[in-house]
Amino acid sequence: MAASSFFNRVSKALNSSPSSYKLVLLCTLTLSGGGVVAYSESQSEPHRKKKVVVLGTGWAATSFLKDLDVSIYDVQVVSPRNYFAFTPLLPSVTCGTVEARSIVEPVRNIIKKRKGEIKFWEAECVKIDAANKKVSCRSNIDNLVGSGEFSLDYDLLVVAVGAQVNTFNTPGVKENCHFLKDVEDAQKIRLSVIDCFEKAVLPSQSEEDQRSNLHFVVVGGGPTGVEFAAELHDYVQEDLIQLYPTVKDLVKITLIQSGDHILNMFDERISSFAEKKFTRDGIEVQTGCRVVNVNDKEITMKVKSTGEVCSVPHGLIVWSTGISTIPVIRDFMEEIGQTKRHVLATDEWLRVKGCEAVYAVGDCSTIVQRKIMDDVLAIFETADKDNSGTLTVEEFQDVMDDILLRYPQVEHYLKKQHIYDFTMLWKDSQGNERKEIDIEGFKLALSQADSQMKTLPATAQVAAQQGTYLARCFNSMDHCEQHPEGPRRFTGSGHHRFLPFRYKHFGQFAPLGGEQAAAELPGDWVSIGHSTQWLWYSVYASKQVSWRTRYLVVSDWARRFVFGRDSSRV
Amino acid sequence: MAASSFFNRVSKALNSSPSSYKLVLLCTLTLSGGGVVAYSESQSEPHRKKKVVVLGTGWAATSFLKDLDVSIYDVQVVSPRNYFAFTPLLPSVTCGTVEARSIVEPVRNIIKKRKGEIKFWEAECVKIDAANKKVSCRSNIDNLVGSGEFSLDYDLLVVAVGAQVNTFNTPGVKENCHFLKDVEDAQKIRLSVIDCFEKAVLPSQSEEDQRSNLHFVVVGGGPTGVEFAAELHDYVQEDLIQLYPTVKDLVKITLIQSGDHILNMFDERISSFAEKKFTRDGIEVQTGCRVVNVNDKEITMKVKSTGEVCSVPHGLIVWSTGISTIPVIRDFMEEIGQTKRHVLATDEWLRVKGCEAVYAVGDCSTIVQRKIMDDVLAIFETADKDNSGTLTVEEFQDVMDDILLRYPQVEHYLKKQHIYDFTMLWKDSQGNERKEIDIEGFKLALSQADSQMKTLPATAQVAAQQGTYLARCFNSMDHCEQHPEGPRRFTGSGHHRFLPFRYKHFGQFAPLGGEQAAAELPGDWVSIGHSTQWLWYSVYASKQVSWRTRYLVVSDWARRFVFGRDSSRV
């Protein structure tokens, strides 16, 4: 048993660096016995590529696959969806501004462009067995011949399975609300909106019934909820009231937000513009309300300030209030000891904490940044080259670059405090310059920095950047093993192999309907209005994953301008 | 009770001819009591339009609505589908050559163009009560507030509900086969084809499993089945084997036909060309086979000639073998005494036999032509003006035009016998010309004509022509009451109000895949090949119901040429 596990370890080591270590290892092996077997094993597949298994086909997985050097890895992708969906356009799909098919690209098309070195299996990962480096998968296609269950071994695992909608355990939400995470969700909403109108105009409906059926409720005032409400309002005003003129005055859209403002992750100007525009448009915005119950006829909410509870009838509810962890990831977290956390934690190199060779990208995980105060002693010791017990400015300067790379919160802190020259940290509490600083002074200087640690938002932009980052790491893994690129290891020796992941925010849009949009651009720029909507069109067209979807999305927009949106219940 | 039903009858009579009969009826009414009420009722709506209820939104109903003069009728349309679908393109939708949404047009758009005089209810007709001139309807949308059941009174009812697939009571067909009647059917087939491929490439599949899952069976060698088989073959060869290269040699398409040839309603040249092309393409054509059982894994068939029974595993079956009557029509047939028939019977004016004020068009009904031999005595009597007991050539000539209009089979018979001058009928059995003809000679001359009675095929072309014809009748109903246009009534007095419906065949296409099509054009022209496919493209583009769908269909075709078909499971 011991020998065999030794063989395993050795052959893994051989495989992980097929060319370089072979000689060294051979020596070790011949000394320890059984080396011949291990060597011949390695000889029979002298260049076995490392097996990379990717779970998911969303933003993170797709950008990872697009940039990965497939010549050096044996790549297998597992996902229950055989396509990549351009999720930021999902709200447009709900009202037929864009067709569902225009925002999806088959994974196999993306693979084909990578010259077929990637295998794809349409299946769901049901278990990640990190101890045995294995994932168990199951196909969702039931009615066909043969088993749909299989498991895959991996050397490196990339988890990019995304998240599910967070219902906050509100009763009745799962049964009676629509979500807006998948293409299927958007398609269902589209049919249901038409259903509400078709039902409302039937001769058997009282006016009260009509009002109930035409009451559209959106729960969640984030970008998705707001965009859906805006899209729906446009759809109703521009298309549906022409086709259902008898009920045009009975349609009502309500947006429920638990916070005090909608779009509260955006600049205040955007959030107040959106609220005013919605009020003008007749979309009722109910802030400070929490939904406590939903059934097939009514939605019940509690006004936070007064504690008052009220129920209103609804025709359709779209629930869009944030995300939570999917079951397979929860099981995995338990397995690797992340039991107390809500979200899977990775380090700054996107490695899942508590296990080896598993990386996580996108909405399924969050980067838990290392606190600088945890390492402050080690940093001090590293910097204090002469072991004098104090740091000079030069000594501090020497480690500062590595600190800024390793602990991004320090940079945020300096920026926030308008400290453009870090020697300003050097001043004592009276503002006097110091020549040297001791450990207590050093701690004091950095003590506030950890307050600036930020969690990245669960957006497509973050996921895509993580995928791209991870692909670059994978591509240069062998090289960086020898020639590390990352910052100095303060708690160990040498350097980190890679620079840690750093998110670059390119801005965010919030389409508000009526051909108007708001955008928060880098450098705290805010842009609101019709021109922003055109910027939105051009950015979203350019960001499409293929020329095919680009052509489809743009021609959908054109079609909508010419012919309006389709209201067939298809 | 008696009085009230009398009022009903009277008010109906008043309503049905608002202006002309009013005076006469008033006299009758004042004599019989209660007349004041009835009159005041009529006075309050002095020009009440006749209520026309149309059931269905298919080819027949839509062409009826497009041509109906909506200013003279109060029109209500009931259909479970709020769109018109261009059904001849359904096989293209199954493989994504054309998108589902490109071939549908919302009924409300069609209505809007008629200036909103038409009301539409998205509901299913569950009962036709011809005795009380009423239809009961039920909405299929369950999860909304208020009742979805209502009933509509009509003065004139147009039944255009179409038909359902005929399974010939073969066990397991309903549960395990796909049909190809609706847009939803086509969408489901599209998803299932992708499912078959995704399942087959999973690592858990044996080669036998793979072969089973990639065995596509088409039952029915008519135009729909053949076109689907051809489309699927193109889809597999042009798109799917690029994306699923590992299973490209395991795909098999089988076409099962109970008759001796596929496309047996077409010219023999077309049917043999299609069979040869399919054999070349590797599509297995099994003629003379009847499917006796289907389960989720296997399809069992019987070779008609040998009686041999064999079962083969399948991944997907598309069942396309003809049509049968839907339940609501079967109930209606029972109500009106058409119990022994398979299909709802109408006369040549599309009036349902056995009840009043109900018309039926499209696939739900068939025209039962009147046999000339049933009326031969009456015709003879009408023609024999001088009551001589014999007809002269002049007397015969006088009724011949009416005979040709009333009994189209006579024309077919003359054409078939190459009789271009009907006096040739005048010859006796020895071929001698006669001056006069008695009743026996007259019977003999026409005795073979009824053998040429034809049932119209259940095609879009027939349905559309019936809809247009009926709209024209409705438009000129008042006028033709006074000035009948139709042929002489041999069994009664006067003339028929309208000319009977006459189908004009403009030809039929059978796309065979690989950018080749066959067409049977009027005048027994046959055209096969690539140019016919282009003719098909142009005819189908021109026949689109709106500019919107025309644009969409043509741009889908263009997209397919440039980007191929999409294989996302959406």
Interface residues (C-beta under 8 A of the other chain):
Chain A: R81 N82 Y83 E99 A100 R101 V104 E105 P106 R108 N109 K112 G116 W121 E122 A123 S139 I141 N143 L144 V145 G146 S147 G148 E149 F150 L152 V183 E184 Q187 I194 D195 C196 E198 K199 V201 L202 P203 S204 Q205 S206 E208 D209 Q210 S212 N213 Q242 L243 Y244 P245 D296 K297 P313 G315 W547 R548 Y551 L552 S555 R559 V562 F563 D566 S567 S568 R569 V570
Chain B: R81 N82 Y83 E99 A100 R101 V104 E105 P106 R108 N109 K112 G116 W121 E122 A123 S139 I141 N143 L144 V145 G146 S147 G148 E149 F150 L152 V183 E184 Q187 I194 D195 C196 E198 K199 V201 L202 P203 S204 Q205 S206 E208 D209 Q210 S212 N213 Q242 L243 Y244 P245 D296 K297 P313 G315 W547 R548 Y551 L552 S555 R559 V562 F563 D566 S567 S568 R569 V570
